[in-house]
Amino acid sequence: MEKIQKEQNRVLVLSADKLDMSERKLLEKKFSDLNWKDSVYQIDKSVIAGIIIKVGSKTIDLSLTGSLSKLSNTLYEID
Amino acid sequence: MENLGIDGKLLLAQMINFVLFFILVKQFIVKPFTSFLNEERKNEEEKSRMLEKLKRSEEAGIEAEAKMKEKMKKEFDVLFVQAKKEAQGMRADLIKQAEADALEIKEKNSKLLEEEKNLLYREVKDKIIKTSLMIVENTLKDSLDESSRKKVTGAIIKNYQGRLKIYEN
C-alpha cells in the first residue's frame, strides 16, 4: 500500500533532451511543493521542447506540444 | 161518310193501324233513338267536361312546371352562389395551406442548408487547424536543433510563474 502511494506521488519529468543539473535544480525550486526525492527524468521526442511533469494522475504541461494543443483548443473555440 | 167516299171501316182500321204504328214506332224506335241521342249528348258533355278538365289540368301542369322551373332556377342560383362561395373559400384555404407548406419547406431547407454549411465549416476548420498544427509541429521538429530546444526548455522553466493549469488524467 505504501509502495503504491509512493509510486503515485513520484514525479516524472518528460523532455525532448536531457535536462542538465542547473535546469533540474531550477525546476525543483519552481515546483517546491512536489516531492522530488524519487523523481524520474525521461526523454520523449514528442514533447519537441519544454517539459511535461506528471505526478500520479496530475499533469503539468510546459511543452511546445502542449502549447500547440492549447492553441488548437483555442482555435476550435473561436467561431 | 160513304157519300164522301170514305170507308169507315177502312178509316178505323187505318186509325187503329196508325195508333199501333205510332205506339210501335214510339216504343221501339223513338224511345231507343231518343235514349241514344240523350246518351250521346251526355257523352259529348262528359267529353267536353273531361276536355275542359284536361285543359285546365294541362294549364295547371304548365303553370306548375313553370313555377317549378322558376323555383329550381332560384334554388340553383342560390346553390350556385353558395357553391361558388365555398369553392372560393376552399381555394383560399388551399392557397393558404400551400403557402404555409411552401414556407415550411423553405424554412426546413434553409435550416438544412445552414446545418450543412455549419458542418462544412466545422470540417474545413478542423482540417485547417489539424493541417496547420501538423505543419507547425513538423517545422518545429525539423528546425529546432538540440541547443535551440534546450534554450526553449530553459526559457520555459525560467519564465514559469506557477499559473499553469494542472490536468487530472
gemmi code that builds the backbone of each chain (N, CA, C; Angstrom):
import gemmi

chains = {
    "A": [
        ("MET", (0.838, -1.208, 0.000), (0.000, 0.000, 0.000), (0.874, 1.259, 0.000)),
        ("GLU", (1.868, 1.203, 0.857), (2.806, 2.324, 0.976), (3.592, 2.489, -0.321)),
        ("LYS", (3.868, 1.325, -0.933), (4.631, 1.320, -2.184), (3.808, 1.969, -3.312)),
        ("ILE", (2.537, 1.612, -3.298), (1.633, 2.173, -4.321), (1.524, 3.687, -4.145)),
        ("GLN", (1.397, 4.115, -2.888), (1.297, 5.537, -2.555), (2.566, 6.271, -3.025)),
        ("LYS", (3.680, 5.635, -2.769), (4.977, 6.204, -3.139), (5.077, 6.339, -4.661)),
        ("GLU", (4.626, 5.280, -5.336), (4.653, 5.240, -6.800), (3.775, 6.345, -7.379)),
        ("GLN", (2.629, 6.534, -6.716), (1.673, 7.551, -7.184), (2.210, 8.970, -7.013)),
        ("ASN", (2.976, 9.202, -5.956), (3.495, 10.550, -5.689), (4.825, 10.841, -6.373)),
        ("ARG", (5.333, 9.829, -7.081), (6.626, 10.006, -7.756), (6.492, 10.988, -8.925)),
        ("VAL", (7.468, 11.877, -9.017), (7.452, 12.901, -10.072), (8.141, 12.354, -11.324)),
        ("LEU", (7.463, 12.487, -12.470), (8.037, 12.057, -13.735), (8.159, 13.282, -14.640)),
        ("VAL", (9.344, 13.550, -15.102), (9.563, 14.713, -15.967), (9.918, 14.215, -17.370)),
        ("LEU", (9.142, 14.663, -18.337), (9.412, 14.285, -19.732), (9.964, 15.497, -20.471)),
        ("SER", (11.038, 15.298, -21.203), (11.606, 16.397, -22.004), (12.198, 15.814, -23.296)),
        ("ALA", (12.378, 16.677, -24.275), (12.905, 16.208, -25.565), (14.404, 15.880, -25.466)),
        ("ASP", (15.078, 16.626, -24.596), (16.517, 16.369, -24.391), (16.795, 16.237, -22.893)),
        ("LYS", (17.944, 15.717, -22.615), (18.295, 15.511, -21.217), (18.459, 16.867, -20.522)),
        ("LEU", (17.855, 17.002, -19.342), (17.970, 18.267, -18.599), (19.275, 18.248, -17.792)),
        ("ASP", (19.981, 19.370, -17.823), (21.213, 19.395, -17.017), (20.857, 19.714, -15.566)),
        ("MET", (21.860, 19.672, -14.700), (21.619, 19.793, -13.259), (21.024, 21.148, -12.886)),
        ("SER", (21.514, 22.199, -13.574), (21.004, 23.541, -13.231), (19.503, 23.647, -13.553)),
        ("GLU", (19.146, 23.055, -14.663), (17.711, 23.071, -15.056), (16.887, 22.267, -14.065)),
        ("ARG", (17.406, 21.132, -13.678), (16.696, 20.289, -12.708), (16.515, 21.029, -11.369)),
        ("LYS", (17.592, 21.683, -10.935), (17.534, 22.415, -9.662), (16.488, 23.529, -9.732)),
        ("LEU", (16.525, 24.230, -10.872), (15.569, 25.326, -11.065), (14.126, 24.798, -11.067)),
        ("LEU", (13.992, 23.673, -11.709), (12.666, 23.035, -11.776), (12.172, 22.632, -10.382)),
        ("GLU", (13.068, 22.046, -9.600), (12.711, 21.631, -8.235), (12.374, 22.849, -7.373)),
        ("LYS", (13.073, 23.941, -7.672), (12.822, 25.173, -6.921), (11.445, 25.764, -7.294)),
        ("LYS", (11.189, 25.725, -8.603), (9.910, 26.286, -9.073), (8.727, 25.471, -8.565)),
        ("PHE", (8.914, 24.134, -8.516), (7.840, 23.252, -8.032), (8.245, 22.645, -6.694)),
        ("SER", (8.459, 23.504, -5.742), (8.972, 23.062, -4.445), (7.941, 22.262, -3.643)),
        ("ASP", (6.683, 22.408, -4.012), (5.639, 21.659, -3.279), (5.610, 20.179, -3.686)),
        ("LEU", (6.308, 19.810, -4.752), (6.353, 18.407, -5.171), (7.477, 17.663, -4.464)),
        ("ASN", (7.274, 16.355, -4.368), (8.284, 15.521, -3.723), (9.286, 15.039, -4.786)),
        ("TRP", (10.426, 15.657, -4.822), (11.415, 15.372, -5.874), (12.388, 14.252, -5.497)),
        ("LYS", (12.137, 13.684, -4.319), (13.081, 12.699, -3.801), (13.301, 11.522, -4.773)),
        ("ASP", (12.240, 10.957, -5.245), (12.359, 9.808, -6.163), (11.964, 10.192, -7.595)),
        ("SER", (12.249, 11.415, -7.983), (11.841, 11.884, -9.316), (12.584, 11.139, -10.430)),
        ("VAL", (11.843, 11.019, -11.582), (12.410, 10.311, -12.745), (12.395, 11.268, -13.939)),
        ("TYR", (13.493, 11.324, -14.658), (13.584, 12.171, -15.851), (13.644, 11.275, -17.085)),
        ("GLN", (12.754, 11.482, -18.019), (12.735, 10.664, -19.235), (12.795, 11.551, -20.477)),
        ("ILE", (13.346, 10.994, -21.536), (13.397, 11.741, -22.798), (12.228, 11.285, -23.677)),
        ("ASP", (11.504, 12.261, -24.136), (10.354, 11.986, -25.030), (10.390, 13.019, -26.169)),
        ("LYS", (10.712, 12.547, -27.368), (10.893, 13.469, -28.506), (9.588, 14.139, -28.944)),
        ("SER", (8.484, 13.512, -28.582), (7.194, 14.101, -28.981), (6.920, 15.425, -28.248)),
        ("VAL", (7.651, 15.695, -27.184), (7.486, 16.949, -26.420), (7.956, 18.158, -27.252)),
        ("ILE", (8.863, 17.925, -28.210), (9.519, 18.937, -29.077), (10.498, 19.797, -28.261)),
        ("ALA", (9.923, 20.622, -27.372), (10.756, 21.411, -26.452), (9.925, 21.689, -25.205)),
        ("GLY", (10.641, 22.044, -24.092), (9.902, 22.260, -22.852), (9.812, 20.965, -22.064)),
        ("ILE", (8.932, 20.935, -21.081), (8.820, 19.742, -20.229), (7.364, 19.409, -19.910)),
        ("ILE", (7.161, 18.143, -19.527), (5.850, 17.708, -19.014), (6.124, 17.034, -17.680)),
        ("ILE", (5.475, 17.522, -16.623), (5.650, 16.925, -15.295), (4.401, 16.121, -14.969)),
        ("LYS", (4.620, 14.871, -14.583), (3.482, 14.023, -14.214), (3.663, 13.558, -12.789)),
        ("VAL", (2.625, 13.761, -11.982), (2.624, 13.284, -10.584), (1.303, 12.551, -10.365)),
        ("GLY", (1.382, 11.265, -10.312), (0.159, 10.467, -10.154), (-0.775, 10.728, -11.320)),
        ("SER", (-1.971, 11.199, -11.006), (-2.932, 11.479, -12.079), (-2.835, 12.917, -12.582)),
        ("LYS", (-1.965, 13.703, -11.979), (-1.841, 15.123, -12.362), (-0.746, 15.314, -13.410)),
        ("THR", (-0.996, 16.265, -14.328), (-0.012, 16.577, -15.380), (0.163, 18.085, -15.481)),
        ("ILE", (1.433, 18.511, -15.475), (1.737, 19.937, -15.693), (2.453, 19.984, -17.040)),
        ("ASP", (1.766, 20.571, -18.016), (2.296, 20.556, -19.379), (2.965, 21.903, -19.697)),
        ("LEU", (4.285, 21.884, -19.813), (5.039, 23.106, -20.165), (5.800, 22.873, -21.470)),
        ("SER", (5.199, 22.056, -22.337), (5.876, 21.699, -23.576), (5.324, 22.460, -24.770)),
        ("LEU", (6.077, 22.455, -25.859), (5.573, 23.088, -27.088), (4.391, 22.292, -27.646)),
        ("THR", (4.443, 20.971, -27.461), (3.311, 20.130, -27.906), (2.030, 20.540, -27.171)),
        ("GLY", (2.222, 20.768, -25.849), (1.066, 21.203, -25.033), (0.567, 22.563, -25.476)),
        ("SER", (1.523, 23.477, -25.772), (1.129, 24.818, -26.232), (0.369, 24.728, -27.549)),
        ("LEU", (0.868, 23.866, -28.436), (0.171, 23.685, -29.717), (-1.222, 23.096, -29.498)),
        ("SER", (-1.309, 22.176, -28.536), (-2.602, 21.558, -28.214), (-3.583, 22.613, -27.671)),
        ("LYS", (-3.045, 23.491, -26.798), (-3.884, 24.582, -26.247), (-4.316, 25.542, -27.351)),
        ("LEU", (-3.358, 25.817, -28.245), (-3.672, 26.695, -29.381), (-4.773, 26.074, -30.244)),
        ("SER", (-4.641, 24.762, -30.435), (-5.657, 24.037, -31.210), (-7.033, 24.164, -30.555)),
        ("ASN", (-7.058, 23.982, -29.225), (-8.342, 24.095, -28.498), (-8.915, 25.508, -28.613)),
        ("THR", (-8.020, 26.505, -28.511), (-8.456, 27.904, -28.629), (-9.041, 28.147, -30.018)),
        ("LEU", (-8.363, 27.621, -31.041), (-8.850, 27.800, -32.417), (-10.211, 27.130, -32.609)),
        ("TYR", (-10.393, 25.966, -31.974), (-11.698, 25.279, -32.091), (-12.807, 26.064, -31.397)),
        ("GLU", (-12.429, 26.759, -30.303), (-13.442, 27.527, -29.565), (-13.858, 28.792, -30.302)),
        ("ILE", (-12.943, 29.319, -31.138), (-13.272, 30.543, -31.896), (-14.273, 30.184, -32.995)),
        ("ASP", (-15.316, 30.998, -33.106), (-16.331, 30.715, -34.142), (-16.057, 31.496, -35.413)),
    ],
    "B": [
        ("MET", (-170.573, 9.661, -94.679), (-169.155, 9.376, -94.869), (-168.972, 8.563, -96.146)),
        ("GLU", (-169.882, 7.693, -96.310), (-169.808, 6.888, -97.545), (-170.000, 7.755, -98.775)),
        ("ASN", (-170.840, 8.875, -98.603), (-171.052, 9.793, -99.717), (-169.800, 10.538, -100.060)),
        ("LEU", (-168.991, 10.717, -99.031), (-167.714, 11.426, -99.260), (-166.645, 10.487, -99.828)),
        ("GLY", (-167.091, 9.217, -99.914), (-166.158, 8.214, -100.448), (-165.236, 7.680, -99.406)),
        ("ILE", (-165.496, 7.867, -98.117), (-164.629, 7.402, -97.041), (-165.219, 6.139, -96.486)),
        ("ASP", (-164.416, 5.156, -96.451), (-164.839, 3.877, -95.881), (-164.532, 3.917, -94.410)),
        ("GLY", (-165.583, 3.851, -93.653), (-165.446, 3.981, -92.176), (-164.630, 2.853, -91.583)),
        ("LYS", (-164.886, 1.692, -92.087), (-164.127, 0.565, -91.548), (-162.653, 0.662, -91.871)),
        ("LEU", (-162.497, 1.080, -93.093), (-161.098, 1.229, -93.527), (-160.401, 2.326, -92.742)),
        ("LEU", (-161.223, 3.385, -92.532), (-160.673, 4.506, -91.767), (-160.299, 4.069, -90.366)),
        ("LEU", (-161.195, 3.299, -89.787), (-160.976, 2.803, -88.433), (-159.763, 1.895, -88.393)),
        ("ALA", (-159.785, 1.034, -89.412), (-158.629, 0.105, -89.473), (-157.319, 0.869, -89.640)),
        ("GLN", (-157.431, 1.909, -90.449), (-156.197, 2.710, -90.661), (-155.814, 3.491, -89.405)),
        ("MET", (-156.910, 3.939, -88.737), (-156.642, 4.670, -87.490), (-156.006, 3.736, -86.458)),
        ("ILE", (-156.578, 2.555, -86.368), (-156.001, 1.569, -85.438), (-154.575, 1.229, -85.868)),
        ("ASN", (-154.498, 1.094, -87.189), (-153.182, 0.789, -87.754), (-152.162, 1.888, -87.413)),
        ("PHE", (-152.676, 3.129, -87.548), (-151.811, 4.278, -87.259), (-151.402, 4.327, -85.782)),
        ("VAL", (-152.449, 4.083, -84.953), (-152.170, 4.099, -83.491), (-151.154, 3.027, -83.157)),
        ("LEU", (-151.400, 1.847, -83.727), (-150.472, 0.737, -83.480), (-149.068, 1.100, -83.985)),
        ("PHE", (-149.120, 1.673, -85.197), (-147.832, 2.081, -85.782), (-147.122, 3.121, -84.888)),
        ("PHE", (-147.961, 4.113, -84.429), (-147.442, 5.163, -83.567), (-146.854, 4.574, -82.290)),
        ("ILE", (-147.618, 3.665, -81.673), (-147.165, 3.034, -80.419), (-145.876, 2.247, -80.663)),
        ("LEU", (-145.911, 1.498, -81.753), (-144.738, 0.663, -82.055), (-143.506, 1.522, -82.348)),
        ("VAL", (-143.774, 2.557, -83.178), (-142.637, 3.457, -83.505), (-142.110, 4.136, -82.259)),
        ("LYS", (-143.114, 4.646, -81.440), (-142.702, 5.341, -80.233), (-141.933, 4.417, -79.289)),
        ("GLN", (-142.472, 3.176, -79.205), (-141.910, 2.227, -78.245), (-140.550, 1.685, -78.683)),
        ("PHE", (-140.491, 1.360, -79.954), (-139.267, 0.643, -80.394), (-138.281, 1.472, -81.211)),
        ("ILE", (-138.703, 2.648, -81.683), (-137.748, 3.445, -82.486), (-137.433, 4.778, -81.806)),
        ("VAL", (-138.533, 5.513, -81.472), (-138.318, 6.866, -80.931), (-137.607, 6.807, -79.558)),
        ("LYS", (-138.158, 5.915, -78.700), (-137.580, 5.844, -77.345), (-136.091, 5.456, -77.344)),
        ("PRO", (-135.776, 4.342, -78.079), (-134.332, 3.997, -78.103), (-133.478, 5.063, -78.766)),
        ("PHE", (-134.105, 5.681, -79.834), (-133.328, 6.704, -80.534), (-133.102, 7.925, -79.643)),
        ("THR", (-134.195, 8.324, -78.937), (-134.086, 9.459, -78.004), (-133.081, 9.130, -76.899)),
        ("SER", (-133.268, 7.899, -76.424), (-132.334, 7.461, -75.386), (-130.883, 7.487, -75.881)),
        ("PHE", (-130.746, 7.031, -77.139), (-129.398, 7.026, -77.729), (-128.847, 8.431, -77.875)),
        ("LEU", (-129.801, 9.344, -78.344), (-129.380, 10.735, -78.512), (-128.997, 11.365, -77.181)),
        ("ASN", (-129.847, 11.071, -76.188), (-129.540, 11.611, -74.847), (-128.179, 11.096, -74.338)),
        ("GLU", (-128.031, 9.817, -74.565), (-126.760, 9.181, -74.138), (-125.549, 9.835, -74.833)),
        ("GLU", (-125.785, 10.043, -76.160), (-124.703, 10.664, -76.952), (-124.398, 12.077, -76.463)),
        ("ARG", (-125.522, 12.808, -76.178), (-125.349, 14.184, -75.699), (-124.606, 14.198, -74.355)),
        ("LYS", (-125.051, 13.250, -73.501), (-124.387, 13.156, -72.197), (-122.893, 12.840, -72.378)),
        ("ASN", (-122.672, 11.918, -73.312), (-121.267, 11.553, -73.576), (-120.457, 12.742, -74.076)),
        ("GLU", (-121.139, 13.505, -74.989), (-120.477, 14.699, -75.528), (-120.152, 15.691, -74.418)),
        ("GLU", (-121.196, 15.884, -73.560), (-120.999, 16.828, -72.453), (-119.860, 16.346, -71.524)),
        ("GLU", (-119.910, 15.052, -71.293), (-118.868, 14.453, -70.427), (-117.480, 14.641, -71.052)),
        ("LYS", (-117.506, 14.417, -72.388), (-116.249, 14.559, -73.133), (-115.745, 15.999, -73.052)),
        ("SER", (-116.709, 16.924, -73.224), (-116.343, 18.351, -73.155), (-115.813, 18.696, -71.767)),
        ("ARG", (-116.547, 18.151, -70.759), (-116.095, 18.414, -69.376), (-114.690, 17.854, -69.150)),
        ("MET", (-114.561, 16.625, -69.669), (-113.248, 15.965, -69.499), (-112.144, 16.772, -70.188)),
        ("LEU", (-112.532, 17.245, -71.434), (-111.554, 18.028, -72.192), (-111.190, 19.309, -71.459)),
        ("GLU", (-112.289, 19.941, -70.956), (-112.077, 21.179, -70.189), (-111.191, 20.932, -68.978)),
        ("LYS", (-111.519, 19.835, -68.297), (-110.770, 19.461, -67.097), (-109.301, 19.179, -67.456)),
        ("LEU", (-109.179, 18.458, -68.575), (-107.831, 18.103, -69.050), (-107.033, 19.345, -69.415)),
        ("LYS", (-107.775, 20.279, -70.065), (-107.140, 21.526, -70.466), (-106.672, 22.306, -69.240)),
        ("ARG", (-107.637, 22.357, -68.268), (-107.306, 23.083, -67.037), (-106.105, 22.411, -66.341)),
        ("SER", (-106.218, 21.080, -66.339), (-105.153, 20.310, -65.701), (-103.806, 20.545, -66.392)),
        ("GLU", (-103.929, 20.594, -67.756), (-102.716, 20.822, -68.529), (-102.137, 22.203, -68.256)),
        ("GLU", (-103.072, 23.183, -68.218), (-102.637, 24.561, -67.937), (-102.009, 24.645, -66.554)),
        ("ALA", (-102.698, 23.954, -65.608), (-102.168, 23.951, -64.234), (-100.799, 23.283, -64.204)),
        ("GLY", (-100.691, 22.206, -65.003), (-99.406, 21.499, -65.091), (-98.319, 22.382, -65.645)),
        ("ILE", (-98.669, 23.112, -66.735), (-97.681, 24.012, -67.363), (-97.270, 25.104, -66.372)),
        ("GLU", (-98.331, 25.620, -65.686), (-98.063, 26.686, -64.715), (-97.176, 26.165, -63.575)),
        ("ALA", (-97.556, 24.953, -63.128), (-96.769, 24.341, -62.038), (-95.342, 24.071, -62.480)),
        ("GLU", (-95.223, 23.627, -63.737), (-93.897, 23.344, -64.280), (-93.052, 24.619, -64.351)),
        ("ALA", (-93.758, 25.688, -64.819), (-93.069, 26.976, -64.906), (-92.633, 27.441, -63.529)),
        ("LYS", (-93.591, 27.289, -62.563), (-93.243, 27.695, -61.197), (-92.081, 26.865, -60.664)),
        ("MET", (-92.198, 25.566, -60.969), (-91.149, 24.646, -60.520), (-89.795, 25.001, -61.124)),
        ("LYS", (-89.887, 25.333, -62.453), (-88.649, 25.724, -63.134), (-88.047, 26.974, -62.503)),
        ("GLU", (-88.955, 27.932, -62.234), (-88.502, 29.189, -61.632), (-87.891, 28.944, -60.243)),
        ("LYS", (-88.609, 28.072, -59.487), (-88.145, 27.738, -58.143), (-86.777, 27.043, -58.212)),
        ("MET", (-86.731, 26.098, -59.197), (-85.463, 25.360, -59.364), (-84.338, 26.291, -59.763)),
        ("LYS", (-84.695, 27.258, -60.622), (-83.685, 28.222, -61.071), (-83.177, 29.042, -59.885)),
        ("LYS", (-84.176, 29.462, -59.045), (-83.789, 30.255, -57.874), (-82.901, 29.424, -56.949)),
        ("GLU", (-83.359, 28.164, -56.718), (-82.581, 27.277, -55.842), (-81.190, 27.030, -56.422)),
        ("PHE", (-81.196, 26.836, -57.754), (-79.914, 26.599, -58.425), (-78.998, 27.810, -58.276)),
        ("ASP", (-79.646, 29.019, -58.449), (-78.846, 30.242, -58.304), (-78.264, 30.343, -56.904)),
        ("VAL", (-79.147, 30.052, -55.913), (-78.702, 30.124, -54.512), (-77.571, 29.117, -54.280)),
        ("LEU", (-77.835, 27.884, -54.766), (-76.818, 26.831, -54.589), (-75.524, 27.167, -55.318)),
        ("PHE", (-75.708, 27.760, -56.520), (-74.526, 28.121, -57.316), (-73.682, 29.167, -56.598)),
        ("VAL", (-74.409, 30.168, -56.053), (-73.701, 31.240, -55.323), (-72.999, 30.645, -54.098)),
        ("GLN", (-73.767, 29.754, -53.408), (-73.214, 29.108, -52.208), (-71.984, 28.262, -52.563)),
        ("ALA", (-72.154, 27.473, -53.659), (-71.046, 26.610, -54.101), (-69.843, 27.439, -54.528)),
        ("LYS", (-70.143, 28.565, -55.183), (-69.074, 29.462, -55.616), (-68.314, 30.011, -54.413)),
        ("LYS", (-69.130, 30.404, -53.396), (-68.513, 30.934, -52.170), (-67.650, 29.871, -51.508)),
        ("GLU", (-68.236, 28.638, -51.433), (-67.493, 27.533, -50.808), (-66.211, 27.230, -51.569)),
        ("ALA", (-66.363, 27.242, -52.927), (-65.183, 26.969, -53.762), (-64.120, 28.032, -53.566)),
        ("GLN", (-64.585, 29.285, -53.443), (-63.629, 30.387, -53.229), (-62.950, 30.241, -51.874)),
        ("GLY", (-63.784, 29.821, -50.883), (-63.235, 29.590, -49.535), (-62.210, 28.478, -49.543)),
        ("MET", (-62.591, 27.390, -50.251), (-61.669, 26.240, -50.344), (-60.390, 26.631, -51.067)),
        ("ARG", (-60.565, 27.420, -52.125), (-59.403, 27.875, -52.900), (-58.478, 28.704, -52.017)),
        ("ALA", (-59.123, 29.608, -51.253), (-58.325, 30.463, -50.356), (-57.602, 29.608, -49.318)),
        ("ASP", (-58.349, 28.597, -48.777), (-57.738, 27.702, -47.776), (-56.568, 26.936, -48.376)),
        ("LEU", (-56.810, 26.432, -49.613), (-55.753, 25.658, -50.290), (-54.521, 26.508, -50.553)),
        ("ILE", (-54.778, 27.738, -50.998), (-53.657, 28.646, -51.270), (-52.898, 28.937, -49.978)),
        ("LYS", (-53.695, 29.164, -48.912), (-53.097, 29.463, -47.606), (-52.247, 28.279, -47.134)),
        ("GLN", (-52.840, 27.085, -47.285), (-52.147, 25.856, -46.864), (-50.870, 25.647, -47.686)),
        ("ALA", (-51.033, 25.871, -49.009), (-49.882, 25.703, -49.907), (-48.777, 26.685, -49.568)),
        ("GLU", (-49.194, 27.921, -49.245), (-48.208, 28.950, -48.868), (-47.495, 28.555, -47.579)),
        ("ALA", (-48.314, 28.051, -46.626), (-47.731, 27.626, -45.337), (-46.766, 26.468, -45.547)),
        ("ASP", (-47.190, 25.507, -46.407), (-46.331, 24.349, -46.711), (-45.029, 24.802, -47.377)),
        ("ALA", (-45.211, 25.719, -48.335), (-44.028, 26.215, -49.062), (-43.067, 26.911, -48.111)),
        ("LEU", (-43.652, 27.710, -47.207), (-42.837, 28.431, -46.218), (-42.110, 27.446, -45.302)),
        ("GLU", (-42.866, 26.402, -44.911), (-42.289, 25.380, -44.031), (-41.122, 24.667, -44.721)),
        ("ILE", (-41.369, 24.305, -46.016), (-40.319, 23.635, -46.798), (-39.109, 24.559, -46.955)),
        ("LYS", (-39.414, 25.832, -47.209), (-38.348, 26.815, -47.396), (-37.511, 26.935, -46.117)),
        ("GLU", (-38.238, 27.032, -44.982), (-37.542, 27.168, -43.695), (-36.727, 25.914, -43.379)),
        ("LYS", (-37.368, 24.754, -43.700), (-36.692, 23.478, -43.457), (-35.416, 23.388, -44.291)),
        ("ASN", (-35.554, 23.754, -45.577), (-34.402, 23.713, -46.486), (-33.334, 24.702, -46.045)),
        ("SER", (-33.808, 25.859, -45.607), (-32.889, 26.890, -45.153), (-32.110, 26.392, -43.932)),
        ("LYS", (-32.842, 25.743, -43.030), (-32.237, 25.204, -41.808), (-31.224, 24.106, -42.179)),
        ("LEU", (-31.678, 23.247, -43.118), (-30.821, 22.146, -43.578), (-29.545, 22.691, -44.225)),
        ("LEU", (-29.742, 23.725, -45.035), (-28.624, 24.364, -45.716), (-27.661, 24.977, -44.708)),
        ("GLU", (-28.263, 25.607, -43.688), (-27.455, 26.237, -42.631), (-26.667, 25.177, -41.871)),
        ("GLU", (-27.356, 24.059, -41.581), (-26.696, 22.962, -40.868), (-25.544, 22.398, -41.696)),
        ("GLU", (-25.823, 22.192, -43.002), (-24.787, 21.667, -43.896), (-23.614, 22.630, -44.005)),
        ("LYS", (-23.958, 23.908, -44.045), (-22.939, 24.958, -44.133), (-22.060, 24.923, -42.875)),
        ("ASN", (-22.746, 24.822, -41.707), (-22.011, 24.778, -40.438), (-21.124, 23.534, -40.364)),
        ("LEU", (-21.687, 22.418, -40.835), (-20.947, 21.154, -40.821), (-19.692, 21.265, -41.703)),
        ("LEU", (-19.924, 21.827, -42.889), (-18.814, 22.020, -43.824), (-17.774, 22.957, -43.232)),
        ("TYR", (-18.280, 24.014, -42.597), (-17.393, 24.997, -41.974), (-16.554, 24.320, -40.892)),
        ("ARG", (-17.239, 23.498, -40.058), (-16.525, 22.807, -38.971), (-15.479, 21.831, -39.538)),
        ("GLU", (-15.888, 21.120, -40.617), (-14.970, 20.165, -41.236), (-13.740, 20.868, -41.804)),
        ("VAL", (-14.006, 21.982, -42.519), (-12.911, 22.743, -43.133), (-12.001, 23.312, -42.037)),
        ("LYS", (-12.662, 23.853, -41.001), (-11.930, 24.441, -39.883), (-11.054, 23.368, -39.223)),
        ("ASP", (-11.645, 22.195, -39.008), (-10.926, 21.089, -38.386), (-9.703, 20.705, -39.221)),
        ("LYS", (-9.935, 20.607, -40.538), (-8.829, 20.239, -41.426), (-7.737, 21.303, -41.421)),
        ("ILE", (-8.171, 22.582, -41.460), (-7.193, 23.681, -41.469), (-6.375, 23.670, -40.174)),
        ("ILE", (-7.075, 23.528, -39.034), (-6.382, 23.530, -37.734), (-5.408, 22.361, -37.651)),
        ("LYS", (-5.909, 21.177, -38.016), (-5.062, 19.983, -37.928), (-3.838, 20.103, -38.834)),
        ("THR", (-4.103, 20.561, -40.086), (-3.008, 20.702, -41.048), (-2.004, 21.755, -40.575)),
        ("SER", (-2.548, 22.902, -40.106), (-1.674, 23.987, -39.646), (-0.808, 23.515, -38.491)),
        ("LEU", (-1.470, 22.845, -37.519), (-0.713, 22.369, -36.354), (0.327, 21.323, -36.751)),
        ("MET", (-0.050, 20.480, -37.699), (0.885, 19.456, -38.161), (2.106, 20.119, -38.824)),
        ("ILE", (1.811, 21.159, -39.626), (2.903, 21.882, -40.291), (3.824, 22.535, -39.240)),
        ("VAL", (3.169, 23.221, -38.277), (3.948, 23.906, -37.228), (4.779, 22.900, -36.442)),
        ("GLU", (4.119, 21.793, -36.074), (4.794, 20.762, -35.275), (5.988, 20.178, -36.044)),
        ("ASN", (5.753, 19.829, -37.298), (6.829, 19.254, -38.114), (7.946, 20.265, -38.345)),
        ("THR", (7.540, 21.529, -38.589), (8.545, 22.578, -38.799), (9.406, 22.744, -37.549)),
        ("LEU", (8.708, 22.784, -36.384), (9.453, 22.929, -35.120), (10.389, 21.741, -34.904)),
        ("LYS", (9.871, 20.548, -35.180), (10.689, 19.340, -35.005), (11.913, 19.370, -35.912)),
        ("ASP", (11.674, 19.837, -37.164), (12.760, 19.840, -38.148), (13.749, 20.982, -37.921)),
        ("SER", (13.215, 22.140, -37.514), (14.071, 23.331, -37.452), (14.819, 23.499, -36.121)),
        ("LEU", (14.224, 22.949, -35.043), (14.889, 23.126, -33.742), (15.972, 22.064, -33.545)),
        ("ASP", (17.194, 22.527, -33.393), (18.254, 21.563, -33.068), (18.337, 21.428, -31.551)),
        ("GLU", (19.258, 20.635, -31.085), (19.317, 20.339, -29.650), (19.524, 21.611, -28.815)),
        ("SER", (20.454, 22.463, -29.282), (20.740, 23.680, -28.488), (19.519, 24.607, -28.444)),
        ("SER", (18.823, 24.696, -29.579), (17.618, 25.541, -29.605), (16.554, 24.968, -28.677)),
        ("ARG", (16.393, 23.667, -28.738), (15.385, 23.020, -27.869), (15.730, 23.261, -26.409)),
        ("LYS", (17.017, 23.134, -26.109), (17.452, 23.343, -24.726), (17.188, 24.789, -24.285)),
        ("LYS", (17.464, 25.700, -25.223), (17.225, 27.120, -24.914), (15.748, 27.355, -24.615)),
        ("VAL", (14.923, 26.767, -25.464), (13.466, 26.928, -25.294), (13.029, 26.312, -23.967)),
        ("THR", (13.519, 25.111, -23.695), (13.159, 24.422, -22.455), (13.603, 25.249, -21.247)),
        ("GLY", (14.858, 25.750, -21.324), (15.381, 26.568, -20.227), (14.540, 27.809, -20.018)),
        ("ALA", (14.197, 28.437, -21.106), (13.382, 29.651, -21.017), (12.003, 29.358, -20.423)),
        ("ILE", (11.417, 28.240, -20.835), (10.080, 27.873, -20.307), (10.160, 27.665, -18.787)),
        ("ILE", (11.180, 26.924, -18.352), (11.314, 26.656, -16.908), (11.572, 27.972, -16.158)),
        ("LYS", (12.434, 28.768, -16.751), (12.822, 30.030, -16.088), (11.621, 30.982, -15.974)),
        ("ASN", (10.861, 31.037, -17.038), (9.745, 32.005, -17.062), (8.452, 31.489, -16.418)),
        ("TYR", (8.479, 30.244, -15.991), (7.250, 29.694, -15.383), (6.904, 30.445, -14.090)),
        ("GLN", (5.668, 30.920, -14.016), (5.248, 31.716, -12.855), (4.263, 30.954, -11.963)),
        ("GLY", (4.039, 29.707, -12.280), (3.127, 28.885, -11.456), (1.662, 29.177, -11.706)),
        ("ARG", (1.377, 29.627, -12.922), (-0.020, 29.936, -13.252), (-0.599, 28.946, -14.265)),
        ("LEU", (0.089, 27.851, -14.406), (-0.350, 26.876, -15.414), (-1.444, 25.964, -14.887)),
        ("LYS", (-2.287, 25.560, -15.758), (-3.380, 24.667, -15.367), (-2.839, 23.244, -15.187)),
        ("ILE", (-3.260, 22.618, -14.098), (-2.823, 21.239, -13.846), (-3.952, 20.294, -14.289)),
        ("TYR", (-3.617, 19.349, -15.165), (-4.614, 18.434, -15.709), (-4.675, 17.160, -14.890)),
        ("GLU", (-5.903, 16.709, -14.643), (-6.110, 15.416, -13.971), (-6.285, 14.372, -15.061)),
        ("ASN", (-5.499, 13.305, -15.065), (-5.637, 12.250, -16.086), (-6.829, 11.347, -15.785)),
    ],
}
model = gemmi.Model(1)
for chain_id, residues in chains.items():
    chain = gemmi.Chain(chain_id)
    for i, (resn, *xyz) in enumerate(residues, 1):
        res = gemmi.Residue()
        res.name, res.seqid = resn, gemmi.SeqId(i, " ")
        for name, pos in zip(("N", "CA", "C"), xyz):
            atom = gemmi.Atom()
            atom.name, atom.element = name, gemmi.Element(name[0])
            atom.pos, atom.b_iso = gemmi.Position(*pos), 0.0
            res.add_atom(atom)
        chain.add_residue(res)
    model.add_chain(chain)
structure = gemmi.Structure()
structure.add_model(model)
structure.setup_entities()
